[in-house]
Amino acid sequence: MVSSYERVTFLNITEELHCYILSFLPYNQILHCALICRTMHTIVKNSVELQYAIELGAQGLVQVHPRTVSTAECLRMLREKKNAWSSFKLHVTKSIRLDWLPGFCSLTHRQLGLASHSAEVKCHCESDSEEDEYVTSKVIDTKTCTSDSANDFPCTWRKNDPAPGVSPANHYVDETHDLYVSVDILKTRPKRNSRFQINFRQLSTGKEHLLANGSQLVTVTRAPNKRLSSRRRMYRRALVNVLEDRLALYGETIIKNEYRYWSLHVWNWHEGVQADDIRVVGEGHHSLAEIRFLTKEKLLTFTRHNHIELYDVEDLSKAPQLQARFALPCIGNMSFYDIRYPPVFHSASSCAYLATSDSHWIWTTNPADRVLCLSDRGWGPLIVITARLFFMNIPPSWFDATSEDGLSIPWLSWGPQNTRYFTGTNWGVGGSRVVSFTHRSHNNDQEPVLVQMTDFNPSAVARGIGKVVREATTYYPFHKDFTPVTTYLPYVEVVSSCILHSRPVTLVLDEEQVAILEQPDDLKGGRVEIIGPVPSSMHKVA
């Protein structure tokens, strides 16, 4: 018997319902659906919402706050920004002269965070003197600021307030939350556990941060046994990193013959200090050179024995859980390497904190599509690593079953296909892009500098706009005793040029622009050049 009701299929429902259903799929699956038949291809092609979702996914971006313009306008801006970076025709949009030279800078959604340290020795008598360390900080909106406003009342405060007599250990700057975190080592007896004070201040005012639960005292390097607790301390140090409400603190105590013991803590700094026994501890000659949040749930550490460690820190009621230990090839003295680029990792929610009603800065790079870089701040190679490695389900065959805990992954299992080695200096990283600059002539600073942009986004590589590099390259260490390293992570390379006024010191970038910090020839203060790729609309006007 034939039913009186017409049979409903996926293809004969309304186009609006088609688009609504497809909007829940990842962008690559939407593209696959468009290949099923002509009807599906037309639906996907004619839907602005689906085209916007595809463009976001292809560029490795996520939306960080509600749109204030139409979807069609967002799609137009997104494609224009993509084309601008692909052509990489640079122009200086703003030059900001500073009365002081920052020692640290980071850039996120046009917010430029600057900080510097200075010391002043005060003598109370002929035999007694003490050193006060001062911090100068400033957050600059690169779109609205001028040289005058950039120098208006930068915040300056004594770093050891409100606890005099402490030793500075480390600091962290997050301009998205107007946050400056400093870690100070409190004076204790030589055989007592090391105690650290963590201070949370506002970059803009120097006052205690509104989200902090006061300055926090934490005991971190508690000796793991009585044998070590009886040893006299030779040196102490700390590392700190923050992402949103998460704070990671690494404390280390060094005793005789470079032997050391350490502990790693993660907690919610908005709520205060957690129990001191929720930590990872270790001892021996193994130690950490850097700690860095990748997301709130993932923490990366770089060890002085050429390993990148991945920790699961989602559950704060438990100690950080080691997931994998990625071995790096030995190319020389790796003890000076750290995760230098980018200077700060940001999440979508931290970028949303910056959003304003008239802002078009509504995208940030998906954490899995970013790259991070290891550098020794010298003449060693820059090691570019795709962050996608730390989000994948690691194949069991990668792990070295003969390692002590079974979590070590040899270099040849993971490294060549997920990294690139570069030589040179003056690098900056933002999202999936790595930017570097060099002078055409070392004898003439007035000539334009060459700016090279390499984009490791798989979609950019697939589009092939620019020079696509898929071939393997080999880095040869300076010392003949070390083995050459071959890597082949694909990327797109584009070279441009621009004229700078002074000697470049460092550069930072985000999804929109590049900020180059320069030191003028008179060595007085600094200058920040804001450089951006020219949109295609400006090409036509020109």
Beta strands, then each sheet from edge to edge (+ up, - down):
strand 1: 61-63
strand 2: 90-98
strand 3: 104-108
strand 4: 111-125
strand 5: 128-141
strand 6: 155-158
strand 7: 167-174
strand 8: 179-185
strand 9: 195-202
strand 10: 216-219
strand 11: 235-243
strand 12: 246-254
strand 13: 260-268
strand 14: 280-284
strand 15: 288-295
strand 16: 298-303
strand 17: 307-312
strand 18: 321-327
strand 19: 338-341
strand 20: 363-365
strand 21: 371-375
strand 22: 382-386
strand 23: 408-409
strand 24: 419-422
strand 25: 427-430
strand 26: 433-439
strand 27: 449-455
strand 28: 467-469
strand 29: 473-475
strand 30: 485-487
strand 31: 491-498
strand 32: 503-509
strand 33: 514-519
strand 34: 526-533
sheet 1: 1+ 20-
sheet 2: 2+ 34- 33+ 32-
sheet 3: 3+ 4- 5+ 6-
sheet 4: 7+ 8- 9+ 10-
sheet 5: 11+ 12- 13+ 14-
sheet 6: 15+ 16- 17+ 18- 23-
sheet 7: 19+ 21- 22+ 24-
sheet 8: 25+ 26- 27+ 31- 28+
sheet 9: 29+ 30-
end
